[in-house]
Amino acid sequence: MTTHTTPARDTLIPLPTPVARALTAAGAAIALAGTFLAWTWTTDFPGDLTVTGYPGGLQILTLTSAALTLLFALSGYGIRGLGWLTPGGTNSPVRLLALGTLGTTGYTMGAIAYELGGVVNLEPGAWVSGIGALISTVAALALPSDEPLPQHEPRPGTWQRFRNSLTAPAAPRATTLPAWAEILIITAAFGAMLYVFTYGIDIPTEESEQFIGFLITAAFAFTAITRAGLISRITALTTKHRNVALTAALVAALCFPFTQDTAEYALIGVNILIFATVALGLNVVVGLAGLLDLGYVAFLGVGAYTAALVSGAPLSAIGVHFPFWAAVLTGAAVSLVFGVLIGAPTLRLRGDYLAIVTLGFGEIFRVTVNNLNGNSGPDLTNGSQGIPSIPDLNLLGIDFGLSHDIGPFALSRPANYYLLMLVVTAVVVLVFRRSGDSRIGRAWVAIREDETAATAMGINAFRLKLLAFALGATLAGLAGTVQAHVNYTVTPEQYQFAGSVPPNSAFLLAAVILGGMGTLSGPFVGAALLYLIPAKLQFMQDYQLFLFGIALILLMRFRPEGLVADRRKQLEFHENDTIDVPEPRQSEETGAGIAKAGA
C-alpha cells in the first residue's frame, strides 16, 4: 500500500506521520479499553454504566467508534486485507472517526456530570476513555492529507485545509474481486445496515441521551466511510449486481419485524415505510422531473380518505365495504384523477410559481375535507373529527388486527401492517426503477435539466410533466390506503404543509433533499432519519422545525448532493474534485440521449 508523504507543513499539528499514526492507534485502543471499566457509580444514568467488564449503553457506542478508529488506523500500515476498506485514503477517515469517538465520549461524560450533579460522579473508566479519545484525536489531526496539494495552486489556510480533508471526496482505487466475494460483501453491507437501523429503533424513547450518542457516532462513522471511498465501492458493487442488491435489501427489510419484541418499535418501522414510500413517489415529481410540489401530502390524504370511505368504517358516509385489493385500486385511481385535475391547469407554470400553486392546492384539500361536515358542505368526511374506527384488514384469512405466531416469533398488529406495507413499497420501488430507466424517465431528466432545450429536441414537456404528476399522486395514494388502516382514523390535521409530526409536505420534501434527489435509496434514508429522530427525541418537539432548518442549511453547505448522491449531482457539485464516477450512459447525459427521449 502506498504511503502518503505530504510535507509536515500541510498538517494541522507538526508531528511526524509515523508517530501520529501510532499515537492515533494507541489512543483508540485506550478509549476502547476504558469502555470495559465502570463510567459512573449509580444506575440512575440510562444504560447502566456501572458494570466492569461488560460495556452497556453509551459505552457500546464509544467502543464501536474506537474500534473503527483503530481498524482504519491500522489500514494505514498496509496490513493485508485492510486496504480494501480505504480505497480513497486512510488519514481523513481516521481523523473523522477519532473526532466521533471524542464527541461520543465527551458527550457522555458531560451528560453524566449534568444529570448526576458534577464530575465527581465519573468513575475511572470514563476518564480513561476520554483521555484515550483525546490522544487519538490530537494525533489524527497531525496526519497528512490523503491527496497532496498541486504545486501550482495557492496554499489554503489551516481551517480550509481541515474542512477540505473532511468533505472533499477522494478517488477510490480499483480492485477486482470474484463475483461470489462481491455478493458476500453486498449481503454483509445490508446486514450491517439492518443492525444499525434496528439498534437505533430499539433505543428506549426515555433514553434520549443514548440516542443522541448514537446519532453522533453514526454521523461521524458514515462520513468517515464515505470519505474512505468505501460507500462508493459498495455502490459500484450494488450497481453491478443490482438484482442481488435489491433482493438483499428486501430480505433485510423482511427480517426487521422478527427482530422486534414490542409493538411500539414495529409501529415506528411501518410509519417509516409509509413515509419513505410517499417520499419516493415525490421523488418522481421532484427528483426526476424537477417539479417543485409543496402540496404533495394532499395525495396521501386522498388515498387515505378514499380507503376510509370504502373500507366499511361505521361513520363512512358511503357505507360500503370493499375488499382491500379493491380499496387499494380505488384509492390509487382517485389519487390519479386528482393528480391530473390539479396538474392539468398548473403544470404550464415553472419554478416558484408552480411551487406556490401546488402549496395552495395542498391547503385547499385540507380545508375542503375539514368543511365536508354536513354544515359547511356535504356530509362526506365528518369534518375536523375525521373518519374514525376504520376496521383492520382481513386478507387471505389473516386478521391484521391480531398477533400471529410464526415459529418462535410473534408478529404484533404493527408488524402485520409492516409486512403489508413492504409489499406496497416493493411495488413503488419497481415502478420508480422502471420509470427512471425508461425512455420517459430519460425525458423527465432532460426536462429537469433544461426544459427549453428538451422541448426544442421534440419532447412534449407538458404531457410528460403531467404524467410525472399523475404517477407521483398514484404512488402516494397507494401508501395512503395502508396508512388509513394503520392509524385507525384519518383527520384533516394529518395532511398539512408543515407540522411537528411527519409525514407532511415540508418533511416529505426535506426527506427527498436530505436523502438525495433522483436516487432510489435516498428518500428511504431521508425518511428514516426525519421520522426516527423526532420519535426518539420527543423533548425537542417544540424545536423540530428550527433544528431541521439548521440541519438542511448545514447539509446544503457541506453535502449539497444529499446523503445518497447520483452521478450527475456528484459531478455538478464536485466538478473540481477527483471523484470515482462511472462513465455516464450516452442516453442519459448527452444531447443524443435527449433526442432519443423525445423521439
Secondary structure as UniProt FT lines:
FT   HELIX           8..10
FT   HELIX           17..34
FT   TURN            35..36
FT   TURN            43..44
FT   TURN            46..47
FT   TURN            49..50
FT   HELIX           58..75
FT   TURN            76..78
FT   TURN            80..81
FT   HELIX           82..85
FT   TURN            87..88
FT   HELIX           91..116
FT   HELIX           119..121
FT   HELIX           124..141
FT   TURN            151..152
FT   HELIX           158..167
FT   HELIX           179..202
FT   TURN            205..206
FT   HELIX           208..227
FT   TURN            228..229
FT   HELIX           230..240
FT   HELIX           242..255
FT   HELIX           256..259
FT   HELIX           263..283
FT   HELIX           284..288
FT   HELIX           297..310
FT   TURN            314..315
FT   HELIX           324..346
FT   TURN            347..348
FT   HELIX           351..371
FT   HELIX           383..385
FT   STRAND          394..395
FT   TURN            396..397
FT   STRAND          398..399
FT   TURN            400..401
FT   STRAND          404..406
FT   TURN            407..408
FT   STRAND          409..411
FT   HELIX           413..437
FT   HELIX           439..449
FT   HELIX           451..456
FT   TURN            457..458
FT   HELIX           461..487
FT   HELIX           492..494
FT   HELIX           505..515
FT   TURN            517..518
FT   HELIX           522..536
FT   HELIX           538..543
FT   HELIX           544..558
FT   TURN            560..561
FT   HELIX           567..573
FT   TURN            575..576
FT   HELIX           586..589
FT   HELIX           591..598
//
